[in-house]
Amino acid sequence: MRVRWLGVACALVLLAAGAALLGYRVGREDVPEPVRFEARPMPAASPSIPVTPAEVVPDDPYPALRPGVRTRPVEVGAPPFQVTLPVPRGWVRSDSSPGEWRWFPEPGLTKNLFFFRVSQVGQNHQPVADAVAGRIAALRAAPDADDLVVESQSDDRFVSTYVTDEHRRVSYEGFIPRDGTAYLRVAVIGREADRAGLADLFDRLMSDTEL
């Protein structure tokens, strides 16, 4: 009888061990495998649009504008809005619109060389710094001024380059105040070869113009 009970006890132990092993395996099979993924670069939502550089052709070989050109005082404008400007001797005047005057080095030489322009802008009643910022914004939006680069900027002036009519232009622009607001806009524009002369003439116009 004792032997029989021993056999039954062993059978129960083996049965319990088998059930435990089966439960462990079932539990293992119920555990989901960890999710694996491979990191890959995502394509840009809106790829950059390639920008075609503006075409630039060689400048006219006309002699470059040099610093120190001799000037003479010239009065423009109707009373009581006259201004007196230091204009290079021998340059010719061309009035493109009321309140704006331009001078060129010789008659007929008005295309892609150097010149200067003075415009009355007092009717806008803008602080000088705002006028400078507005002029730069206008150049950025202009359809005929490509590849604009603002090289330097201060409260009353800036220097920029841009491409127009397939020529790289260097531009010195500034505003002269009257009664606390921008009254006169001065621009001296030319080729890279004219840069030293442009800077000199611009400084003289900004400092020697009489309102």
Summary of the structure (lengths in Angstrom):
residues: 211
radius of gyration: 39.8
end to end distance: 133.2
largest distance: 140.2
contacts: 523
relative contact order: 0.15
helix: 30%
strand: 32%
